[in-house]
Amino acid sequence: MKGPAYDFPRWPAWELFRTHFRRYGLKAIYKSFRYTIRRPFSRALIARHAPRGRGVEVGVGSQSIAPLGRTYLSDAHAGHAGQTSLARLRADAWKLPFESGSLAFVLSEHVLEHIANPLRALREWHRVLEPGGALLLFLPHPARCFDRNRERTTLAHVIEDERAGVDDADPTHLPEWLERVVGPGLAPQYADLAPEAMLSTGSIHYHVWGPEQMVELLEHAGFEIRETHETVPDRNDSFAVVARRKVS
């Protein structure tokens, strides 16, 4: 057994329909149809770098662009920003229940910035990937989201967070987030959350990166960069980086 017990859906489109029906009722038909045509660039990027084998989506949230029939959908939280997670596997990003070298890909969309100790998570994702396995990251671009007033996180900062062993309850990142994002009203979806709840629900963006900073971070974590995209045509607030675990 290379992963936890998990019932992969035989018909992923039907599984998505059932999930949407429970959440949206009659709107499920529209939601399921929309999935088949949405995010063509992003889904093609995944298909190109992870054409086969099983993988995991870390922090799946309420929607997924993963190949559902061969992807473990995982999340540390039952919901986020008022949306129920699709996850059928509960796991922290830095403690995945997979054997080393057992997965063909790791997919993460707008998740790494919600982790106080990103190097700890990246080392775990590197561990579970097979040699040559793909890491597909979609991240918020600071110039096109509510992080636009914040300084980009340096590699030295992230290395220090790992050295200090910070976790998601660490409050040292909170004042800057409150001053630069919540205070000016740039993220109204979090306005009613108490500061401590922003930490416990994974709502805060602990760190801010652009493509250059992310490439530097991934290389430090031992990955080999395959592609970078300053913009994601079907998700305008994002940039994308594809890396892989090196083949020795």
C-alpha positions in Angstrom: 0.0 0.0 0.0 1.6 3.2 -1.2 -1.1 5.5 0.1 -4.1 5.6 2.5 -7.3 3.7 1.8 -9.1 5.8 -0.7 -12.0 5.2 -3.0 -11.0 6.8 -6.3 -14.1 7.5 -8.3 -14.5 5.3 -11.4 -16.4 8.1 -13.2 -14.9 11.4 -12.1 -17.5 13.6 -13.8 -20.3 11.7 -12.0 -18.4 12.1 -8.7 -18.1 15.8 -9.2 -21.9 16.0 -10.1 -22.8 14.2 -6.9 -20.6 16.5 -4.9 -22.1 19.6 -6.5 -25.6 18.2 -6.2 -25.2 17.9 -2.4 -24.0 21.5 -2.3 -26.0 23.3 -5.0 -29.1 21.2 -5.7 -30.4 21.8 -9.2 -27.5 24.1 -10.0 -25.3 21.0 -10.0 -25.9 20.4 -13.7 -24.6 23.8 -14.6 -21.7 23.5 -12.1 -20.7 20.1 -13.5 -20.9 21.2 -17.1 -18.9 24.3 -16.3 -16.1 22.2 -14.9 -15.7 20.4 -18.2 -14.9 23.7 -20.0 -13.2 25.8 -17.3 -9.5 26.3 -16.8 -8.3 24.8 -20.1 -4.8 26.2 -19.8 -4.3 25.0 -16.2 -5.7 21.6 -16.8 -3.5 21.2 -20.0 -0.5 22.2 -17.9 -1.3 19.4 -15.4 -1.9 16.9 -18.2 1.4 17.8 -19.8 3.5 17.3 -16.7 1.5 14.6 -14.9 0.0 12.6 -17.8 -0.2 9.4 -15.7 0.1 8.0 -12.2 -1.5 8.9 -9.0 -0.9 12.2 -7.2 -2.3 14.4 -4.4 -3.8 17.8 -4.4 -2.8 19.6 -1.2 -5.5 22.0 0.2 -8.1 21.2 -2.5 -10.7 23.7 -1.2 -14.1 23.8 -2.8 -13.1 23.2 -6.5 -10.5 21.1 -8.2 -8.8 21.1 -11.6 -7.0 17.8 -10.8 -7.6 14.6 -12.7 -10.1 13.3 -10.2 -9.9 9.6 -11.0 -6.2 9.4 -9.9 -5.8 12.3 -7.4 -6.1 12.1 -3.6 -8.0 15.2 -2.6 -6.5 16.4 0.7 -7.0 19.3 3.0 -6.2 20.2 6.6 -9.4 22.2 7.0 -13.1 21.2 6.5 -13.8 24.5 4.9 -12.2 27.9 4.0 -13.7 31.3 3.5 -17.3 29.9 3.8 -16.8 27.1 1.3 -16.8 23.4 2.1 -13.7 21.5 1.1 -14.0 18.7 -1.5 -11.3 16.8 0.5 -11.8 13.1 1.3 -8.4 12.9 3.0 -7.5 15.0 6.1 -3.8 15.8 6.3 -1.5 18.6 7.0 0.6 19.8 4.1 3.8 19.0 5.9 2.7 15.5 7.1 1.2 13.5 4.2 0.3 9.9 4.7 2.3 8.5 1.7 5.4 6.5 1.4 8.5 8.2 0.1 8.7 8.4 -3.7 5.2 7.0 -4.2 3.4 9.8 -6.1 3.7 10.9 -9.7 2.6 14.5 -8.9 1.7 17.0 -6.2 -0.7 19.8 -7.1 -1.2 22.8 -4.9 -3.4 25.9 -5.8 -3.3 29.0 -3.6 -2.1 27.0 -0.6 1.6 27.5 0.0 1.1 31.1 1.0 -1.3 29.9 3.8 1.5 27.9 5.4 3.7 29.6 8.0 6.6 27.2 7.4 6.6 26.6 3.6 10.0 24.9 3.5 8.7 22.2 5.8 5.8 21.6 3.4 8.0 21.7 0.3 10.4 19.2 1.8 7.5 16.9 2.5 6.2 17.2 -1.1 9.6 16.5 -2.4 9.7 13.4 -0.2 6.5 11.8 -1.5 7.3 12.5 -5.2 9.0 9.8 -7.2 12.2 10.8 -9.1 11.0 12.9 -12.0 7.6 13.5 -10.3 6.0 16.8 -10.9 5.2 19.6 -8.5 2.5 21.9 -10.0 2.0 25.2 -8.1 -0.5 27.9 -8.7 0.0 30.9 -6.5 -1.5 34.4 -6.1 0.5 37.0 -7.9 1.0 40.0 -5.5 0.4 42.5 -8.2 -3.0 41.1 -9.0 -4.5 40.3 -5.6 -4.9 41.8 -2.1 -1.2 41.3 -1.3 -0.3 44.2 -3.6 0.8 46.5 -0.8 3.1 43.9 0.8 6.8 43.2 0.5 7.8 40.0 -1.2 9.1 37.3 1.1 12.8 36.6 0.8 14.4 33.2 0.9 16.3 34.2 4.0 13.0 34.8 5.8 11.7 31.4 4.9 14.9 29.7 5.9 14.6 31.5 9.3 11.0 30.3 9.7 12.2 26.7 9.1 15.1 27.1 11.5 12.8 28.5 14.2 10.3 25.7 13.6 7.3 28.1 13.3 3.9 26.7 12.9 0.6 28.1 11.6 -0.3 29.4 15.1 2.8 31.6 15.1 1.5 35.2 15.5 4.6 37.0 14.3 3.3 37.3 10.7 -0.1 38.6 11.8 0.5 42.3 12.4 1.8 43.0 8.9 -1.2 41.1 7.4 -3.6 43.1 9.5 -1.9 46.4 8.6 -1.5 45.9 4.9 -4.5 43.7 3.9 -7.3 43.5 6.5 -7.1 47.1 7.8 -7.4 48.7 4.3 -10.3 46.5 3.5 -8.5 44.6 0.6 -9.8 41.2 1.8 -13.4 41.8 3.0 -14.1 38.1 3.1 -11.9 38.0 6.3 -13.1 41.2 7.9 -15.4 39.4 10.4 -12.8 37.0 11.5 -11.0 37.5 14.8 -7.2 37.7 14.4 -6.7 34.4 16.2 -9.3 32.8 13.9 -7.3 33.9 10.9 -4.5 31.8 12.1 -6.6 28.7 13.2 -8.6 28.6 9.9 -5.6 29.0 7.6 -7.0 32.3 6.2 -3.9 34.5 6.5 -1.3 34.8 3.7 1.8 34.3 5.7 4.1 34.9 2.7 4.1 36.8 -0.6 6.0 35.6 -3.7 6.3 36.3 -7.3 7.7 33.8 -9.9 11.4 34.8 -9.2 11.1 34.3 -5.5 9.3 31.0 -5.9 11.9 29.7 -8.3 14.6 30.5 -5.8 12.7 28.8 -3.0 12.0 25.7 -5.0 15.6 25.3 -6.1 16.7 25.7 -2.5 14.3 22.9 -1.5 15.9 20.6 -4.1 13.5 20.9 -7.0 14.4 21.3 -10.7 12.3 24.0 -12.5 10.5 23.0 -15.6 8.2 25.9 -16.5 7.2 29.3 -15.1 4.2 31.4 -16.1 4.0 35.0 -15.0 0.2 34.9 -15.8 -2.3 32.1 -15.8 -4.7 32.9 -18.7 -7.7 31.1 -17.0 -7.0 32.4 -13.5 -5.9 36.0 -13.7 -4.9 36.5 -10.1 -2.2 33.7 -10.3 1.2 32.7 -11.6 2.3 29.1 -12.0 5.5 27.2 -11.5 6.1 23.6 -12.5 9.1 21.8 -11.0 10.1 18.2 -10.5 12.0 16.0 -8.1 15.4 15.5 -9.8 16.3 12.2 -11.3 19.6 11.2 -9.8 
